[in-house]
Each structure stands twice: as C-alpha cells, then as structure tokens.
Amino acid sequence: MVKYIIKRLLLSLLILFGVSVILYFLVRSMPVSYLEQKLAASMGSAGGGGGVSYETRLQELKEYYGLADDSFWGICKGYWSWLVKFVSGDMGVSFKYNQPVEKVIFENMGVSFAISFISLILQLVIAIPLGIKCACNQYGKLDYTATVLTMIGISFPTFFFGSLVIKIFALELGWFETGGLNSNLPVTATDWEYFVDMLWHLVLPMFVLVILGIGSMMRYTRTNTLEVLNADYIRTARAKGLSENKVVYKHVFRNTMIPLVTTLAGVLPGLFGGSMITETIFDIPGIGNIAYSALREGDIPFIMGYNMFIAILTVIGILLTDIMYAVVDPRVKLGK
C-alpha cells in the first residue's frame, strides 16, 4: 500500500501542476479586471487622475503586480513567478481583501465547514436509511413517493430553490431572517443568545443543502441495495432462516456501504471549500461567498489560491477514497 500511496502522490503532483497551468491561463484571460475597476473607482471619486492618464496609472498598477505583459511568454513568466511563491507556501495577497490569500481562506472557512458538516450528517442520516427502505419495498408507495420527491429535488437549481425558500419562510411567513448570521440583538444579549440566533439563521441554508443533497444519495443507496438484494449470498442467508432485519442490517447494509465510499471524494472540498451559491443567496460570510465576490471582481491571487486549495482537497479526497475502499472491501488490492 505504501508504494501505491507514493505513486498516487506523485501522480497527484502532476495533476495539480496541470490544473494550475490551465487555471492561471484562464484567470489571466478573464474579461473582468479588479485593477481596472479599482482604478476607475478611485479616479472617479478623486475627480480625475491629477494630470496622470488612466492608461498610465493602469500600466503602473499592472507592472507593480506583475501583470503588465499579456503576451504568451509574459503570462508564462507570471505563472512561474506565482508557482515559485505557491510552492514556498505563499498564495499571494488578495487584491480585494488586501490580505494574504491563505489568511482570508482560513479565517472564513469555519462557518462554511459548520454548515456543510451538519448538512452532510443530516443527509447521511436521512438518505441512507430511506434508500435501503425503498429498495426493500421496491415499487411500493414509499418507493414511488420518495423517488418522485427526490427527482424533483435533484432537478431544482440551488439558486431557484434557495430563493423559493426565502420567499416562503422568510418573506411570506416571517419565521426566519432573509440572510446573514445575526439579528440586531441588544448589547445586553448573552453569548448563548448570540449563538442561538446564529443557529436560527443557519436553518434555511442547511435546509436547502440537505434537501438538494438527499436525492442523489438516496437514489445511489437504493440502486446499490437492489444489486445486493439480488446477490446469491443474500438468498442463501434467507434460505438459512435468518430474519429479514438481520439479512438487511447485517449483510445488505454492510455491502451497500462499500460503493458509497467512492462518493467521499467530493465531500472534502465541499466541507472546507464552502457552498458558493447557497452562501451567496443567504448572504452567509463563508468562504464560498467570499470566493464568489473575488471571482466576480477578478481578484487573480485569490481566485488562484482558492481554486488550488479546492484542487488539493479533491486530490486528497480521491486518495483517501481509494484507501478506504481497500479497507472496507478486502477483495480490493491497491497497486494491482
């Protein structure tokens, strides 16, 4: 297994290098430039450039940040400069937030992790038992009802469902706030009151993530369970006189979980990388919302740092998935 892990790590480095090259060239080709927007706003508020033209100041800014040369070789030099800093642990300084990129990421990651982690636990608790139950009662009322509802949930775009939830539960019924993390509590409010208020603000975002995430996980569990139920060893277990509950929870459940391990590759970046659309809709100050603002305004250092952070988490998630797959299924031999 050690040799396999070493090979995968070397391959992962090659993949990350390719991702960084493609990403850097795409970012340098973006039609949105934070420097142009910032300069236009500053010169407009100052009533002009003080005798210096807009083009001259823009060129000075680009030279200062190493973005002056837009030719192919100029972009290559810019990429090499960024790569050297990145390898040494320096993601650069964000244009928009005027702080080191890694600091912005880690300071805003906590809220995103809390929302994603709780939502993931709720998805697992609901989707897996529901998928197994539907498979054991194939074509029954529960199976049809759950299938229809989950397909509707899968079909809903996040921005549409999130906006619908806000309209119904926040604007129409007034049960929740439209967004943010805290209400205008009095200064005398205790820490516990602030904590409860924050949890109340997170109910709708987590509700959206859970509802939209249950569908695919439930369908995947149902499909795997149906395959296991038709296996020969399940028929043998039933022929031995084992109760249905023992067959399902001892034999079926265990073997159904093996394919589900492969879905864990996408969990890691989702936990730490935030839910960009959901956080933006509900105005949650998490890393997803921060990344969306940076992307919209063309913050090159942050876009590069954030996306490489997600790429690294994805590669780690895939490697951990392979290892866990071999652990839960002894038939799988890594490196062969």
C-alpha positions as CSV (number, residue, x, y, z in Angstrom):
1,M,0.0,0.0,0.0
2,V,2.9,2.4,0.7
3,K,4.2,2.1,-2.8
4,Y,0.7,2.7,-4.2
5,I,0.3,5.8,-2.0
6,I,3.7,7.2,-3.1
7,K,2.7,6.6,-6.8
8,R,-0.6,8.3,-6.3
9,L,1.1,11.3,-4.5
10,L,3.5,11.7,-7.4
11,L,0.6,11.5,-9.9
12,S,-1.4,14.0,-7.8
13,L,1.5,16.5,-8.0
14,L,1.5,16.2,-11.8
15,I,-2.3,16.7,-11.9
16,L,-2.1,19.7,-9.6
17,F,0.6,21.2,-11.9
18,G,-1.6,20.7,-14.9
19,V,-4.6,22.2,-13.1
20,S,-2.5,25.3,-12.0
21,V,-1.3,25.9,-15.6
22,I,-4.8,25.8,-17.1
23,L,-6.2,27.8,-14.2
24,Y,-3.6,30.5,-14.5
25,F,-4.1,31.0,-18.2
26,L,-7.8,31.1,-17.8
27,V,-7.6,33.6,-15.0
28,R,-5.3,35.9,-17.0
29,S,-7.8,35.7,-19.8
30,M,-10.8,36.9,-17.7
31,P,-12.7,39.9,-19.1
32,V,-13.0,41.3,-15.6
33,S,-10.0,43.1,-14.1
34,Y,-10.0,44.1,-10.4
35,L,-7.2,46.6,-11.1
36,E,-9.3,48.3,-13.8
37,Q,-12.4,48.6,-11.6
38,K,-10.4,49.8,-8.6
39,L,-8.5,52.4,-10.6
40,A,-11.7,53.7,-12.3
41,A,-13.5,54.0,-9.0
42,S,-10.5,55.8,-7.3
43,M,-10.0,58.2,-10.2
44,G,-13.7,58.9,-10.3
45,S,-14.0,59.6,-6.6
46,A,-10.9,61.8,-6.7
47,G,-12.3,63.8,-9.5
48,G,-9.7,62.8,-12.1
49,G,-6.2,61.4,-12.1
50,G,-4.3,64.6,-11.1
51,G,-2.9,65.1,-14.6
52,V,-1.9,61.4,-15.0
53,S,-4.0,59.5,-17.6
54,Y,-6.0,56.4,-16.7
55,E,-3.9,54.2,-19.1
56,T,-0.6,55.3,-17.5
57,R,-1.8,54.5,-13.9
58,L,-3.3,51.2,-15.0
59,Q,0.0,50.2,-16.6
60,E,1.8,51.2,-13.4
61,L,-0.5,49.0,-11.4
62,K,-0.1,46.1,-13.7
63,E,3.7,46.4,-13.6
64,Y,3.6,46.5,-9.8
65,Y,1.5,43.3,-9.6
66,G,3.5,41.6,-12.5
67,L,0.5,41.6,-14.9
68,A,1.8,44.1,-17.5
69,D,2.8,41.7,-20.2
70,D,-0.3,39.9,-21.6
71,S,1.7,38.1,-24.3
72,F,2.1,34.3,-24.1
73,W,5.6,34.5,-22.8
74,G,4.6,37.2,-20.4
75,I,1.9,35.0,-19.0
76,C,4.3,32.1,-18.7
77,K,6.7,34.3,-16.7
78,G,3.8,35.4,-14.5
79,Y,2.8,31.8,-13.9
80,W,6.4,30.8,-13.0
81,S,6.6,33.7,-10.5
82,W,3.3,32.6,-9.0
83,L,4.3,28.9,-8.9
84,V,7.6,29.7,-7.0
85,K,5.7,31.6,-4.4
86,F,2.9,29.0,-4.1
87,V,5.4,26.1,-3.6
88,S,7.0,28.1,-0.8
89,G,3.6,28.4,0.9
90,D,2.8,32.0,-0.3
91,M,-0.5,32.2,-2.1
92,G,-0.1,35.9,-2.7
93,V,-2.0,38.9,-1.4
94,S,-5.7,39.3,-2.4
95,F,-6.4,42.5,-4.4
96,K,-9.9,42.8,-3.0
97,Y,-9.3,42.0,0.7
98,N,-5.7,43.3,0.9
99,Q,-4.7,40.3,3.0
100,P,-2.7,37.1,2.3
101,V,-5.0,34.7,0.4
102,E,-4.4,31.8,2.9
103,K,-5.4,34.1,5.8
104,V,-8.7,35.1,4.1
105,I,-9.4,31.4,3.3
106,F,-8.8,30.0,6.8
107,E,-10.5,32.9,8.6
108,N,-13.7,32.4,6.7
109,M,-13.7,28.6,6.4
110,G,-15.2,27.9,9.9
111,V,-18.8,28.9,9.1
112,S,-18.7,27.1,5.8
113,F,-17.4,23.9,7.4
114,A,-20.1,24.0,10.1
115,I,-22.9,24.4,7.6
116,S,-21.5,21.7,5.3
117,F,-20.7,19.3,8.0
118,I,-24.1,19.4,9.7
119,S,-25.8,19.2,6.4
120,L,-23.8,16.2,5.4
121,I,-24.6,14.4,8.6
122,L,-28.3,15.1,8.1
123,Q,-28.1,13.9,4.5
124,L,-26.5,10.6,5.5
125,V,-28.9,10.0,8.4
126,I,-31.9,10.6,6.1
127,A,-30.8,9.4,2.7
128,I,-29.2,6.0,3.5
129,P,-32.0,4.5,5.6
130,L,-34.5,5.9,3.2
131,G,-32.7,4.4,0.2
132,I,-32.5,1.0,1.9
133,K,-36.1,1.1,2.9
134,C,-37.2,2.0,-0.7
135,A,-35.1,-0.9,-2.1
136,C,-36.6,-3.4,0.3
137,N,-40.1,-2.2,-0.7
138,Q,-39.4,-1.8,-4.4
139,Y,-42.3,-0.3,-6.4
140,G,-44.2,0.3,-3.2
141,K,-45.9,3.5,-2.2
142,L,-42.9,4.7,-0.2
143,D,-40.6,3.9,-3.1
144,Y,-42.7,5.8,-5.7
145,T,-43.3,8.8,-3.3
146,A,-39.6,9.1,-2.4
147,T,-38.5,8.7,-6.0
148,V,-40.8,11.5,-7.2
149,L,-39.8,13.8,-4.4
150,T,-36.0,13.2,-4.8
151,M,-36.2,13.6,-8.5
152,I,-37.9,17.0,-8.0
153,G,-35.2,17.9,-5.5
154,I,-32.4,16.9,-7.9
155,S,-34.0,18.9,-10.7
156,F,-34.2,22.2,-8.7
157,P,-31.3,24.6,-9.3
158,T,-29.8,25.7,-6.0
159,F,-30.4,29.4,-6.6
160,F,-34.1,28.8,-7.5
161,F,-34.8,26.6,-4.5
162,G,-32.9,28.9,-2.2
163,S,-34.8,31.9,-3.4
164,L,-38.1,30.0,-3.1
165,V,-37.3,29.0,0.5
166,I,-36.5,32.6,1.4
167,K,-39.7,33.9,-0.2
168,I,-41.9,31.3,1.6
169,F,-40.3,31.1,5.1
170,A,-38.7,34.5,5.4
171,L,-40.8,37.0,3.4
172,E,-44.3,35.4,3.5
173,L,-44.3,33.6,6.8
174,G,-41.7,35.7,8.6
175,W,-40.3,32.7,10.5
176,F,-36.7,33.3,9.6
177,E,-34.4,36.1,8.5
178,T,-33.6,36.5,4.8
179,G,-29.9,36.1,5.3
180,G,-26.8,36.9,7.4
181,L,-25.7,35.3,10.6
182,N,-27.0,37.6,13.3
183,S,-30.0,39.8,14.0
184,N,-29.8,43.2,15.6
185,L,-29.7,41.9,19.2
186,P,-29.3,44.3,22.1
187,V,-25.9,45.0,23.6
188,T,-27.0,43.2,26.8
189,A,-27.6,39.9,24.9
190,T,-25.6,37.0,26.2
191,D,-23.2,34.8,24.3
192,W,-25.8,32.0,24.4
193,E,-28.4,34.3,22.8
194,Y,-26.0,35.2,20.1
195,F,-25.2,31.5,19.5
196,V,-28.9,30.5,19.3
197,D,-29.6,33.4,17.0
198,M,-26.8,32.3,14.7
199,L,-28.1,28.8,14.6
200,W,-31.6,30.1,13.7
201,H,-30.1,32.0,10.8
202,L,-28.4,28.8,9.5
203,V,-31.6,26.7,9.5
204,L,-32.7,27.8,6.0
205,P,-29.2,27.4,4.3
206,M,-28.8,23.9,5.8
207,F,-32.4,23.0,4.9
208,V,-31.6,23.9,1.2
209,L,-28.3,21.9,1.3
210,V,-30.0,18.9,2.9
211,I,-33.0,18.7,0.6
212,L,-30.9,19.2,-2.6
213,G,-28.3,16.6,-1.4
214,I,-30.6,13.9,-0.2
215,G,-31.9,13.0,-3.7
216,S,-28.8,11.7,-5.4
217,M,-27.5,10.0,-2.2
218,M,-30.8,8.2,-1.7
219,R,-31.0,7.0,-5.3
220,Y,-27.5,5.8,-5.2
221,T,-28.1,3.9,-2.0
222,R,-31.3,2.4,-3.4
223,T,-29.6,1.2,-6.6
224,N,-26.7,-0.4,-4.6
225,T,-29.1,-2.0,-2.2
226,L,-31.2,-3.6,-5.0
227,E,-28.0,-5.1,-6.5
228,V,-27.0,-6.6,-3.1
229,L,-30.6,-7.9,-2.5
230,N,-30.3,-9.9,-5.7
231,A,-27.0,-11.5,-4.8
232,D,-26.7,-15.2,-4.2
233,Y,-25.4,-14.9,-0.7
234,I,-28.5,-12.9,0.3
235,R,-30.7,-15.7,-1.0
236,T,-28.6,-18.2,0.9
237,A,-28.9,-16.1,4.1
238,R,-32.7,-16.1,3.7
239,A,-32.7,-19.8,3.0
240,K,-30.9,-20.4,6.3
241,G,-33.9,-18.8,8.0
242,L,-32.4,-15.5,9.1
243,S,-34.9,-12.8,9.8
244,E,-35.4,-10.0,7.3
245,N,-34.0,-7.4,9.7
246,K,-30.8,-9.5,10.2
247,V,-30.4,-10.0,6.5
248,V,-30.8,-6.3,5.7
249,Y,-28.8,-4.8,8.5
250,K,-26.0,-7.4,8.8
251,H,-25.5,-8.4,5.2
252,V,-27.2,-5.9,2.9
253,F,-26.3,-2.7,4.8
254,R,-22.6,-3.6,5.1
255,N,-22.2,-4.4,1.4
256,T,-24.3,-1.4,0.3
257,M,-21.9,1.0,2.0
258,I,-18.9,-0.2,0.0
259,P,-19.8,1.6,-3.3
260,L,-20.9,4.7,-1.2
261,V,-17.3,5.1,-0.1
262,T,-16.5,6.3,-3.7
263,T,-18.7,9.3,-3.2
264,L,-16.5,10.6,-0.4
265,A,-14.0,12.1,-2.9
266,G,-16.3,15.1,-3.3
267,V,-17.0,15.5,0.4
268,L,-13.7,17.0,1.4
269,P,-13.7,20.1,-0.9
270,G,-17.4,20.5,-0.1
271,L,-16.7,20.7,3.6
272,F,-13.8,23.1,3.5
273,G,-14.5,24.9,0.3
274,G,-17.9,26.2,1.1
275,S,-21.2,26.2,-0.8
276,M,-20.8,29.2,-3.1
277,I,-24.4,29.5,-4.4
278,T,-26.1,28.8,-1.1
279,E,-23.8,31.1,0.9
280,T,-24.3,33.9,-1.7
281,I,-28.1,33.6,-1.7
282,F,-28.3,33.7,2.1
283,D,-25.5,36.2,2.5
284,I,-23.5,33.9,4.7
285,P,-20.0,35.3,5.3
286,G,-18.3,32.0,4.5
287,I,-15.5,31.1,2.1
288,G,-18.0,30.3,-0.7
289,N,-19.5,33.8,-0.6
290,I,-16.0,35.3,-0.3
291,A,-14.8,33.3,-3.3
292,Y,-17.8,34.4,-5.4
293,S,-17.1,38.1,-4.7
294,A,-13.5,37.7,-5.6
295,L,-14.3,35.8,-8.8
296,R,-16.9,38.4,-9.8
297,E,-14.4,41.3,-9.4
298,G,-11.4,39.5,-11.0
299,D,-9.2,39.1,-7.9
300,I,-6.5,37.0,-9.5
301,P,-4.4,36.0,-6.5
302,F,-7.5,34.9,-4.5
303,I,-9.0,33.0,-7.4
304,M,-5.8,31.1,-8.0
305,G,-5.3,30.4,-4.3
306,Y,-8.9,29.3,-3.6
307,N,-9.1,27.0,-6.7
308,M,-5.8,25.4,-5.9
309,F,-7.0,24.9,-2.4
310,I,-10.1,23.1,-3.7
311,A,-7.9,21.1,-6.2
312,I,-5.6,19.9,-3.4
313,L,-8.6,18.9,-1.2
314,T,-10.1,17.0,-4.2
315,V,-6.9,15.1,-4.8
316,I,-6.6,14.2,-1.1
317,G,-10.3,13.1,-1.1
318,I,-9.7,10.8,-4.1
319,L,-6.6,9.2,-2.4
320,L,-8.5,8.7,0.9
321,T,-11.4,7.2,-1.0
322,D,-9.1,4.6,-2.7
323,I,-7.6,3.7,0.7
324,M,-10.9,3.5,2.4
325,Y,-12.3,1.3,-0.4
326,A,-9.5,-1.1,0.1
327,V,-10.1,-1.1,3.9
328,V,-13.8,-1.8,3.8
329,D,-13.5,-4.3,0.9
330,P,-10.6,-6.8,1.4
331,R,-11.1,-8.0,-2.1
332,V,-9.6,-4.8,-3.4
333,K,-5.8,-4.8,-3.6
334,L,-4.2,-1.4,-4.2
335,G,-1.4,-1.2,-6.7
336,K,-2.5,-4.3,-8.6
